[in-house]
């Protein structure tokens, strides 16, 4: 789905609808299963919340570090929403919305609730989408913010709280 003319309401609807489709892709299900098995190995006793948290750390590392950040404009010249999320993993680079989609899809494929969080900026022409992140919910009910574009972002941190470089810019 590559549509440079998608409106912001269409983007918002897309972000609500796409996680279930993404989480059912075979490549995503396989990767999520592998990460979940690794999380179980790392958590003796298999406490559900500890395993889920370990899984979220692994899924966060994949979405933040394995998929390199590059704007769609720099990559293809316009806004781009890949039809299949596995394309993002194969390419190894994409923007904030694709990186958040990877995290959310991995969580949902592993049975954890997660969702894409669009961030809006008010301007004279109305609200404009300027960033996308994610949230996930652990079995104990704790909700974690998930920033997938900034290399220094830790699980639970929002973009605004991630430490900046000395020049005030984010390290991507």
Helices and strands as residue ranges (DSSP letters): H 8-23, H 26-42, H 48-61, I 62-66, E 68-69, H 72-76, H 85-91, E 93-94, H 96-109, E 113-123, E 126-137, E 143-146, G 159-161
